Amino acid sequence: MKSITINGSKREGVGKKATRALRNADQVPCVLYGGEGKSTMHFSATELAFSKLVYTPSAHTVEIVIEGGETYNAVLQDIQFHPVTDRILHVDFYQLFEDKEISMEIPVHIIGTSKGVLNGGILRRNRRKLRVRALPKNLPDFLEADITPLKIGDKLFVTELEGEGYELLHTDNTVIAQIKTARTVVILDDDEDEEELEEGAEGTVEGAEGADAPAADADSKE
């Protein structure tokens, strides 16, 4: 999994007054949890430092670099936004260790074009992220869901996304995506191809032209 570096400074105060002063200086109060034998660490970083971590469809680990040379590997655990301005108010991180599994939300990328959609069905995405548990080195950047084989009425279950090195923390009947029936659809058999459809369409046109001919003859007799 790709990693993003965030440079920060340890916080001297953690009260409301100190927190307000940080935000007025465009700094975001942060907390790092999960340290072995250590208390939680309070630090701050510029709001701009979180742009690549927050405003992205992919999942990332974080390398937190504190002034003075201290470095920590972590994952984003929680983030709070201002209800009006959407500014970042607070961020929580959880420290990673190479020999300890971690669970986190991993985005699902849809690939392919399903047969059902080509026939007029509608793709419904039930899950855009899945919770995965793995060692940090085995965490995927994203999970690929191939919807190509899905016909109208078919569902893609979480079991199709299983892989080595990680565990999906969902029941086997969890639906990732499905093809719903639209008001007007064309349902094709597997052995029916485009040429057969074109021939049928041409036959329909010829029949229509033939039907016009008797009317023309009747007009001429008059």
C-alpha positions in Angstrom: 0.0 0.0 0.0 1.2 3.5 -0.9 2.3 5.8 2.0 1.9 9.5 2.4 4.2 11.6 4.6 2.8 14.1 7.1 5.2 16.4 8.9 4.1 17.5 12.3 5.0 19.0 15.6 4.3 17.8 19.1 1.6 19.8 20.9 2.5 21.5 24.1 -1.1 22.0 25.2 -4.2 20.0 24.6 -6.9 22.2 26.1 -9.6 24.1 24.2 -7.6 27.3 24.2 -4.6 25.6 22.8 -6.7 23.8 20.2 -8.4 27.0 19.1 -5.0 28.7 18.7 -3.8 25.9 16.5 -6.8 26.1 14.2 -6.5 29.8 13.9 -3.0 29.2 12.7 -4.3 26.7 10.0 -2.9 23.8 12.0 -4.9 20.6 12.6 -4.8 18.9 16.1 -4.0 15.2 15.8 -3.7 12.2 18.1 -1.7 9.0 17.5 -3.0 5.9 19.3 -1.6 2.5 19.7 2.0 3.0 20.7 3.6 0.0 22.5 4.1 0.9 26.1 3.6 4.6 25.3 0.8 7.0 26.0 -1.1 8.6 23.1 0.9 11.3 21.3 -0.6 14.7 20.5 0.7 16.6 17.6 -0.4 19.0 14.9 0.2 19.4 11.2 -0.9 21.9 8.5 -4.3 21.4 7.0 -2.7 21.3 3.5 -0.7 18.2 4.5 -3.9 16.1 4.6 -5.1 16.9 1.1 -3.6 13.7 -0.5 -4.8 11.6 2.4 -8.4 12.7 2.7 -9.4 13.8 -0.8 -8.5 10.6 -2.7 -10.5 7.5 -3.7 -7.5 5.3 -2.7 -6.4 4.0 0.7 -3.0 4.9 2.1 -0.8 4.4 5.1 0.8 7.4 6.7 4.4 8.1 7.7 4.2 10.7 10.5 7.5 12.7 10.8 7.7 14.7 14.0 10.2 17.6 14.4 13.3 16.2 15.9 13.4 13.1 13.8 10.8 10.8 15.4 8.9 8.7 12.7 5.8 6.6 13.1 3.9 4.4 10.6 0.1 4.8 11.0 -3.3 4.6 9.3 -6.1 7.2 9.4 -8.6 6.1 12.1 -11.0 9.1 12.3 -11.4 12.6 10.9 -13.8 15.4 11.9 -14.9 18.2 9.7 -16.6 21.5 10.4 -20.3 21.2 9.7 -20.4 24.4 7.7 -17.0 25.1 6.2 -15.9 21.5 5.8 -12.5 22.4 7.3 -10.6 19.6 9.0 -11.1 20.0 12.8 -9.3 16.9 14.2 -7.6 13.7 13.0 -7.0 10.4 14.8 -4.3 8.0 13.7 -3.6 4.4 14.8 0.1 3.3 14.9 1.1 0.4 12.7 3.5 -2.4 13.6 4.9 -4.9 11.0 4.0 -8.0 13.0 0.5 -6.9 14.0 -2.6 -7.1 11.8 -4.7 -4.1 11.3 -8.2 -3.6 9.9 -9.2 -0.7 7.7 -11.6 0.3 5.0 -10.3 -0.5 1.4 -12.1 1.1 -1.6 -13.6 -1.2 -4.3 -12.8 -0.4 -7.9 -15.4 -1.6 -10.5 -13.8 -2.9 -13.8 -15.4 -4.1 -17.0 -18.8 -3.6 -18.6 -21.5 -6.1 -17.7 -23.6 -7.9 -20.2 -26.6 -6.8 -18.2 -25.8 -3.1 -18.6 -25.2 -3.5 -22.3 -28.7 -5.0 -22.5 -30.3 -2.1 -20.7 -29.9 -3.0 -17.1 -28.8 -0.7 -14.4 -25.6 -1.2 -12.3 -26.2 -0.7 -8.5 -23.1 -0.5 -6.3 -24.0 -1.8 -2.8 -20.5 -1.5 -1.3 -17.9 1.1 -2.3 -15.5 0.1 0.5 -14.8 -3.1 2.4 -13.2 -3.7 5.7 -10.0 -5.7 5.4 -7.7 -7.2 8.0 -4.1 -7.9 7.2 -0.5 -7.2 8.2 0.5 -3.7 7.0 2.6 -5.1 4.2 -0.3 -7.1 2.8 -2.9 -4.3 2.8 -4.1 -3.7 -0.8 -4.5 -0.2 -2.2 -7.9 -1.2 -3.5 -10.0 -4.2 -4.4 -11.0 -4.9 -8.0 -14.5 -6.1 -8.8 -15.0 -7.4 -12.4 -18.7 -7.0 -13.4 -18.2 -8.2 -17.0 -20.0 -11.6 -16.5 -23.0 -10.1 -14.7 -26.4 -10.4 -16.5 -29.6 -8.7 -15.6 -30.6 -9.9 -12.1 -27.1 -11.2 -11.2 -25.2 -10.2 -8.1 -21.5 -10.0 -7.3 -20.7 -11.3 -3.8 -17.8 -10.4 -1.5 -16.4 -13.9 -1.9 -15.4 -13.0 -5.5 -12.9 -10.5 -4.0 -11.1 -12.8 -1.7 -7.3 -13.0 -2.0 -4.1 -14.1 -0.4 -2.6 -12.1 2.5 -5.8 -10.4 3.7 -9.2 -11.3 5.2 -12.5 -9.7 4.3 -14.4 -8.9 7.4 -17.9 -9.4 5.8 -20.3 -12.3 5.6 -20.3 -14.4 2.4 -23.7 -13.1 1.3 -22.5 -9.5 1.3 -23.4 -8.0 -2.2 -20.8 -5.7 -3.8 -22.8 -4.9 -6.9 -25.8 -6.1 -8.9 -27.5 -5.5 -12.2 -31.1 -4.3 -11.7 -33.9 -4.5 -14.4 -34.7 -1.2 -16.1 -38.1 -0.4 -17.5 -37.0 -1.3 -21.0 -34.4 -4.0 -21.5 -33.3 -6.4 -24.2 -32.4 -9.8 -22.8 -30.1 -11.8 -25.1 -29.3 -15.5 -25.0 -25.6 -16.4 -24.8 -25.7 -17.9 -28.4 -27.4 -14.8 -29.9 -25.1 -12.4 -31.6 -25.3 -9.0 -33.2 -25.5 -10.4 -36.8 -28.7 -12.2 -36.0 -30.2 -9.1 -34.5 -29.3 -7.0 -37.6 -30.8 -9.6 -40.0 -34.0 -9.6 -38.0 -34.1 -5.8 -38.1 -33.6 -5.8 -41.9 -36.4 -8.3 -42.3 -38.7 -6.1 -40.4 -37.9 -3.1 -42.6 -38.4 -5.1 -45.8 -41.8 -6.3 -44.6 -42.8 -2.7 -43.9 -41.8 -1.6 -47.4 -43.8 -4.5 -48.9 -46.9 -3.5 -46.9 -46.8 -0.1 -48.5 -46.9 -1.4 -52.1 -50.5 -2.5 -52.3 -51.7 0.9 -51.1 -49.8 2.6 -53.9 -51.4 0.2 -56.5 -54.8 1.0 -55.2 -54.2 4.7 -55.6 -53.1 4.3 -59.2 -56.3 2.4 -60.1 -58.3 5.3 -59.0 
